[in-house]
């Protein structure tokens, strides 16, 4: 079986999105249930559930923003600014990108 780095990278990104969303919701919900039982109320769990959902969305937003910063696309201005190879033609750029990705 051949190792496909892109496939495993994509699966790990999907799992990280799910974990970044589910964990804060579950933690806040369980803390809300415990506090409701402790104080004999029934509204704290609802408040903490929505607080956990907001924290999950914040985590996903930060994760997606950081993921977007790390990737550069062939031919983009960011790729040229980072690499410093402004005067190369498309074939040379393809060769350089291929060499850089083979070293990962």
Backbone bond lengths (Angstrom), bond angles and torsions (degrees), N, CA, C in turn:
res aa  C-N    CA-C-N  psi(-1)  N-CA   C-N-CA  omega(-1)  CA-C   N-CA-C  phi
1 X - - - 1.448 - - 1.524 108.46 -
2 X 1.299 115.46 129.90 1.451 120.93 -179.24 1.533 109.96 -84.33
3 X 1.302 115.32 139.92 1.458 122.16 -179.94 1.523 109.00 -80.77
4 X 1.312 117.12 117.22 1.461 122.54 178.56 1.525 108.19 -105.76
5 X 1.312 115.43 100.29 1.462 121.93 -175.04 1.526 111.79 -61.43
6 X 1.325 117.49 -38.88 1.462 120.98 -176.79 1.522 111.53 -66.30
7 X 1.339 116.06 -37.15 1.465 119.72 -179.00 1.522 110.20 -66.75
8 X 1.328 116.78 -47.72 1.452 120.00 -179.87 1.529 111.24 -66.87
9 X 1.307 116.90 -33.56 1.468 120.40 176.66 1.531 110.05 -65.03
10 X 1.318 117.11 -42.63 1.463 121.00 178.16 1.519 112.39 -64.27
11 X 1.336 116.01 -41.47 1.469 119.72 178.76 1.522 110.44 -64.83
12 X 1.317 116.97 -40.98 1.471 119.10 179.35 1.526 111.19 -66.36
13 X 1.326 118.24 -35.03 1.464 120.52 177.36 1.530 110.73 -65.30
14 X 1.327 116.59 -42.35 1.469 120.56 178.97 1.518 110.37 -63.19
15 X 1.330 116.77 -44.11 1.462 120.23 178.71 1.526 111.78 -63.99
16 X 1.315 117.28 -38.73 1.462 119.92 178.77 1.520 111.41 -66.08
17 X 1.344 117.09 -37.30 1.462 119.14 176.45 1.524 110.26 -62.20
18 X 1.325 116.86 -44.38 1.462 120.38 -179.90 1.513 112.43 -64.89
19 X 1.320 116.90 -44.58 1.458 120.51 -179.78 1.524 111.05 -65.73
20 X 1.336 116.76 -40.49 1.468 120.15 178.72 1.519 112.23 -63.29
21 X 1.322 118.45 -23.03 1.456 121.48 179.79 1.524 111.74 -92.97
22 X 1.322 117.49 -42.60 1.463 121.35 -171.98 1.526 112.58 -75.29
23 X 1.321 118.19 -41.79 1.464 121.09 -173.38 1.531 112.70 -60.19
24 X 1.336 120.52 -49.70 1.479 118.01 178.95 1.530 113.18 -63.27
25 X 1.333 117.12 -35.29 1.466 119.74 179.43 1.525 110.15 -65.02
26 X 1.333 116.69 -47.07 1.460 119.82 -178.78 1.529 111.83 -65.75
27 X 1.317 117.05 -43.42 1.465 119.62 179.76 1.526 111.84 -62.05
28 X 1.315 116.33 -46.35 1.470 119.10 -179.76 1.525 111.33 -67.23
29 X 1.327 118.15 -35.20 1.457 120.91 178.45 1.524 110.94 -66.23
30 X 1.319 117.50 -44.67 1.466 120.03 179.52 1.524 111.66 -66.15
31 X 1.315 117.80 -39.32 1.466 120.47 175.89 1.536 109.87 -64.28
32 X 1.329 116.47 -38.90 1.460 120.27 177.54 1.518 112.35 -64.53
33 X 1.330 117.13 -39.37 1.466 120.27 177.18 1.525 110.44 -63.98
34 X 1.329 115.97 -44.04 1.471 119.28 179.06 1.525 111.67 -62.93
35 X 1.330 116.69 -42.82 1.467 119.81 178.94 1.526 111.62 -67.05
36 X 1.335 117.70 -36.92 1.462 120.53 176.61 1.522 111.19 -63.11
37 X 1.314 116.56 -41.21 1.477 119.51 178.19 1.529 110.91 -68.55
38 X 1.317 116.36 -37.84 1.462 120.49 -178.66 1.522 111.69 -66.90
39 X 1.337 117.20 -43.36 1.458 121.47 -176.62 1.531 113.84 -99.71
40 X 1.327 117.53 3.42 1.472 123.36 179.99 1.529 111.49 55.30
41 X 1.321 115.70 47.98 1.468 121.48 176.47 1.519 108.65 -118.79
42 X 1.323 116.49 -179.95 1.462 119.39 179.35 1.532 112.48 -138.94
43 X 1.312 118.07 13.27 1.460 119.52 -176.50 1.528 113.37 -115.64
44 X 1.312 118.23 -15.52 1.462 120.54 -176.80 1.522 110.73 -65.83
45 X 1.327 117.26 -36.81 1.459 120.26 -179.41 1.526 110.89 -63.43
46 X 1.307 117.65 -36.06 1.470 120.71 179.67 1.524 110.04 -67.74
47 X 1.313 116.56 -43.77 1.465 120.59 179.89 1.523 110.33 -63.12
48 X 1.337 116.65 -45.97 1.460 119.83 -178.60 1.526 112.16 -70.74
49 X 1.340 117.74 -28.95 1.465 119.92 175.03 1.528 110.38 -61.54
50 X 1.328 116.65 -48.08 1.464 119.42 179.77 1.530 111.84 -69.28
51 X 1.324 117.06 -31.65 1.458 120.05 173.96 1.531 110.56 -64.58
52 X 1.325 117.18 -40.83 1.466 121.46 176.19 1.520 112.10 -65.36
53 X 1.334 117.46 -38.44 1.467 120.58 177.38 1.528 110.34 -65.20
54 X 1.330 116.73 -40.74 1.467 119.29 177.55 1.525 111.00 -64.62
55 X 1.330 116.89 -39.84 1.459 120.08 177.62 1.528 110.73 -65.31
56 X 1.326 117.49 -37.88 1.464 121.11 177.47 1.520 111.96 -64.13
57 X 1.331 116.95 -44.44 1.459 119.93 177.53 1.526 111.13 -63.34
58 X 1.324 116.63 -37.45 1.467 120.28 177.07 1.530 110.32 -63.90
59 X 1.325 117.25 -43.41 1.462 120.92 177.97 1.519 111.79 -60.30
60 X 1.323 116.47 -43.69 1.465 120.83 179.98 1.524 110.35 -65.95
61 X 1.324 117.11 -40.57 1.457 120.81 178.93 1.527 110.77 -61.35
62 X 1.328 116.92 -46.92 1.466 120.81 179.63 1.520 110.61 -64.59
63 X 1.329 117.30 -41.87 1.463 121.34 179.64 1.525 111.03 -62.43
64 X 1.329 116.82 -45.15 1.464 120.61 -179.85 1.528 111.41 -66.79
65 X 1.316 116.69 -38.45 1.463 120.13 178.34 1.528 111.10 -64.46
66 X 1.319 116.85 -43.78 1.460 120.36 178.53 1.523 111.69 -67.79
67 X 1.319 117.29 -36.00 1.463 120.97 177.81 1.526 109.98 -66.02
68 X 1.320 117.32 -37.24 1.462 121.51 179.33 1.519 111.22 -69.11
69 X 1.316 118.07 -33.67 1.460 121.17 179.48 1.518 111.73 -68.31
70 X 1.350 116.72 -33.78 1.457 120.39 -175.43 1.517 113.43 -75.65
71 X 1.320 118.25 -30.36 1.454 120.01 -175.24 1.519 110.57 -92.18
72 X 1.322 115.86 138.07 1.452 121.55 171.69 1.520 107.28 -125.15
73 X 1.290 116.31 148.97 1.450 121.40 -176.72 1.529 109.68 -106.82
74 X 1.293 114.88 149.14 1.454 121.66 -179.64 1.527 109.67 -59.53
75 X 1.298 116.03 124.73 1.455 120.74 177.56 1.518 113.87 91.66
76 X 1.323 118.14 -2.68 1.458 118.88 -179.30 1.526 110.05 -80.88
77 X 1.306 115.42 161.79 1.464 120.60 177.80 1.522 110.89 -64.27
78 X 1.334 116.48 -35.38 1.463 119.87 -179.72 1.524 110.43 -65.25
79 X 1.332 117.03 -38.02 1.464 120.45 179.10 1.517 110.44 -64.16
80 X 1.312 117.09 -42.64 1.465 120.12 179.61 1.523 111.63 -68.77
81 X 1.324 117.37 -38.31 1.457 120.26 -179.26 1.524 111.20 -68.66
82 X 1.334 116.47 -36.70 1.452 119.24 -179.46 1.517 112.41 -75.45
83 X 1.308 117.03 -35.97 1.457 119.23 -173.48 1.525 112.92 -88.37
84 X 1.312 118.30 -29.84 1.451 120.78 -179.62 1.516 113.51 78.70
85 X 1.313 118.77 15.33 1.470 123.39 -179.36 1.528 109.40 -106.65
86 X 1.292 117.87 71.38 1.463 121.18 -174.83 1.527 113.35 -80.67
87 X 1.334 119.05 -24.62 1.460 120.71 -173.31 1.523 113.62 -102.52
88 X 1.315 118.70 21.22 1.455 120.13 179.29 1.524 110.03 -96.70
89 X 1.324 116.40 150.22 1.461 119.31 179.49 1.534 109.33 -85.03
90 X 1.316 116.58 179.45 1.458 121.64 -173.37 1.526 111.73 -63.64
91 X 1.303 118.62 -40.17 1.468 121.81 179.86 1.517 112.03 -63.74
92 X 1.316 116.42 -42.77 1.467 120.00 177.93 1.524 110.75 -65.73
93 X 1.324 116.24 -38.21 1.462 120.44 178.40 1.527 110.36 -65.22
94 X 1.319 117.86 -42.10 1.470 121.41 177.68 1.525 110.54 -61.38
95 X 1.327 116.98 -43.26 1.463 120.53 178.42 1.531 111.06 -62.17
96 X 1.333 116.59 -42.75 1.460 120.51 -179.35 1.520 111.10 -65.77
97 X 1.323 117.04 -43.41 1.473 120.30 179.35 1.515 110.11 -64.34
98 X 1.316 117.92 -39.87 1.454 121.79 178.69 1.535 109.95 -63.45
99 X 1.312 116.97 -45.67 1.471 120.37 179.35 1.523 111.42 -63.35
100 X 1.355 116.86 -41.39 1.456 120.14 -179.74 1.521 111.59 -65.12
101 X 1.336 116.87 -39.14 1.470 120.12 -178.62 1.521 112.02 -75.84
102 X 1.313 118.18 -24.90 1.461 120.12 179.05 1.524 110.79 -74.67
103 X 1.311 117.77 -21.35 1.464 121.38 -178.99 1.518 113.06 -85.58
104 X 1.330 118.79 -6.49 1.476 121.56 -177.62 1.500 111.26 -73.67
